[in-house]
Every structure is written in C-alpha cells, then in structure tokens.
Amino acid sequence: MTGEGIPAEKLIGEMELKVRDKIINEFRKTSITSLISTNLVARGIDVPEVDFVINYDVPYIVGSKLPDCANFLHRVGRAGRFGT
C-alpha cells in the first residue's frame, strides 16, 4: 500500500507499547489512512473517521480449527460503532 502512495501502517502485539501508541495516534490524526492489524484492536479502538473495516479472515480459537465467534462479533461490533 505504501508503495502505491497510501499512508498505511501495521499494528501488531509484538510492537513496543510506545510504538503502538504512536501509530494509533497518527491514525486518529489521519496521518495514516490505512491500518492493518491483528486482533490487537478488535476490542478497543474507536476512531470516528473510519469509513470501513475489512475482516480478512474469521478468527479461530487458539489451538483448534473452530471459529472464535465471540472475537468475530467484537471485530464487526467495532465497525458498527463507527460514525454513530
């Protein structure tokens, strides 16, 4: 995405908290317009300017092949709150 001129950043749990906070703040200020993340933000990021959320895949329960329905509902719930 960045190669196409889209201000994008990744956000993963292995990053230092200071780095994650900086990325989220830049996303809130719209310096970054696309955020690619793991489940890290599935339960706790509210950014009113977000137009849409894409869930690339269904989350699975760790160590199994069963879908993690609660986690998925939290993911889509985040999207449903945007702009309201």
N, C-alpha and C positions, 0 to 999 in steps of 0.2 A: 504494500500500500504506500509506504513512504517513497518507494521508487517511482510511483505514479504521482507524487506530489501531495498525497493525502497525509495530513498530520495525524499519525497513529502511534500508539504505544501499547506494549503488552503489560499486563499486571498479573503477577503470579505470587504465590505464597512464599516461595524461596527468596524473594527480594527482601532487603532490609526494610523495616518499617518506615524509616526516613525516606527511602526511595519511593515506596508505595504511596506515602502521603504526598510527596511532590507530584507524582503522576496524577493522582486523584485531584489535587488542587488545580493542576494545569487543565485537566479535563473539565472541571467545573467552570474554569475561566474561558473555556473553549479554545485554548491554545492548542489542545489536542482534540481533534474532532471525531476520532475513532479509537475505541478502547477494546482491546482483545484481552479477555480474562478467563481464568479458570473459575471454579466455584467460589473463589475468594470473595467476589462481590455479590453472590447470589442472595445473600440475606442482609445486605446493609449498605446500599449506596442509593441515595436519592439525588438526582440531578435533573431539575425541571426541564432543561433544554434538550434532553434526549428525545429524538424523534422516533426511534425504533430500536428493538433489541432482537438480535438473531441468536437463537439457541442452536448451535451447530450439531449437537447430539444430545441424546437422552442420557442423563447421569445414571450411573449404576451403583448399587450398593457395593462398597469396597469388598473385594474378595469373592464376588459372586457375579452371575450373569443376569441377576434380577434388576429391573429398573428401580431407581430410587424416586418413587412418586412424590414423596414429601419435598425432596430437594427440587424436583422439576416444578412443582407448584410454587415454591418460593421464587424460582427463576422467573416464571411467567408473571407472578404477582408483582415483581419489581417493574415489569414492563407495563402492567395495567395501572400502576400508580402515576406514571409519567404524564405530565400535562393536566393532572386533575387538581 
